Amino acid sequence: MRRPVIHILLVATLWVASAPARAQHGDLFDLNEAVARNEQLLAQATDLVVQTNSAKARTSLEAARTLHARSKELVSGGSNMQMAARVTAQARQAILNTISLAKREARLEEQAIKAMELAAARLLQARAAWEEAGSPEDARARKLLEEAHEQLQRARGSMHEHMFGVALQLAQSSAELSGRAIQMLKRASIGPDDVFAEIERTDAILERVAGRLGADRRGFTGRALDDARDLQNRARHNARNDSYRVALEQTRRARDLALRAMKSAAGTALPEVDEIGRAIAFTEDLLAQARDLAGADAPARVRQQLEEAAQLQEMARNRLAAGEPRAAREATLHARETLKRALRGLDRPIDAEIVRGALARTDEVLGRLESRLAGTAQGAAAALFERAQARQEGAWGAYENGEMQRALALTRVARNLAARAMKELGDAGG
């Protein structure tokens, strides 16, 4: 009986004594597996960093490589497994951080490039609006254009230094400044067609609101609707007397009052009516800017997308007037996405032959205008013709210098000025 017991005790003692060696062997195997996995991850990180120009990502990659090399040395030495495990874990974390950073920087770089392209296009559009407005005395718009140009230049400098986040913010700021300048210049050149179109929209909304409210005209609701109608009547009167800016402000205030009356009467059934109205107006501005930027020479697909966006905007206005704000918001947001796709379709390089064709067509328009002006008294049409000629000369100069986008923008301005001159002649003759 004693022999088996002694044998069992001996086996147990040998098993316990061999445990550290077995554990060390298992730890070494696990560490080698971890190092091999780190090697794969490091290769992935390297590929990602190579695809971006980020200095931060490259610095992070070098730190990860150093830790990985150190972990390999410790594991192969086998003298301090605890240290080897710790450094291997640190290397793994550094590599994963590098992968995450490289992906984030690549996204930022792409976003910054797109934002800079949009900012450049918006600045070009704003400059064209400035040229067409012919209002050099407008110091505020000029200041906005200067700031937009400065912000865009700083964005380009930040991109050169691989500071993508800063470049993105500066490009967005530049585009916003150009947008404000465009709006300012648009307000300064309000035409009768724009104002009467706004008055018609307000009429439709007033009719919808009155029908929806019915006899519920008590308190704020009744006062707001009455005030809206009074403002609308004054807007119509001012528009007929050529006070277009005042009329535009009044009809928009009338529309806001009518929508607030409808919202007040409906309680929570019609949320965010004011906000959605502003969203529709914002999309309307984007649509106008996109049309100006695209021009008549835009690809067929882009023109189709602009038309689709216009139809969606019309739907949004109709839904809002019908008391369906959520459907209106969905339609106007869909219109914005369509506009973004259309603008992306304009990002490719402009063919020189297309630009030359556009310049030639403007020359033909200016030639016809010059013939019409022959023998007439010098007036507004002649002044517009002179401005159009100056812009067209600038367009040809830009074309010769290889600045195709600027050439297109300037010749569009020249053509618009010529069209206004033709209209002046037609009005004078009628």
Secondary structure, DSSP 8 states (H G I E B T S, - for coil): -HHHHHHHHHHHHHHHHHHHHHHHHHHHHHHHHHHHHHHHHHHHHHHHHHTS--HHHHHHHHHHHHHHHHHHHHHHH-S-HHHHHHHHHHHHHHHHHHHHHHHHHHHHHHHHHHHHHHHHHHHHHHHHHHHHHT-TT-HHHHHHHHHHHHHHHHHHHHHHTT-HHHHHHHHHHHHHHHHHHHHHHHHHT--HHHHHHHHHHHHHHHHHHHHHHTT---HHHHHHHHHHHHHHHHHHHHHHTT-HHHHHHHHHHHHHHHHHHHHHHHGGGSTTHHHHHHHHHHHHHHHHHHHHHH-TTS-HHHHHHHHHHHHHHHHHHHHHHTT-HHHHHHHHHHHHHHHHHHHHTT-S---HHHHHHHHHHHHHHHHHHHHHHTTS--SHHHHHHHHHHHHHHHHHHHHHTT-HHHHHHHHHHHHHHHHHHHHHHHHHH-
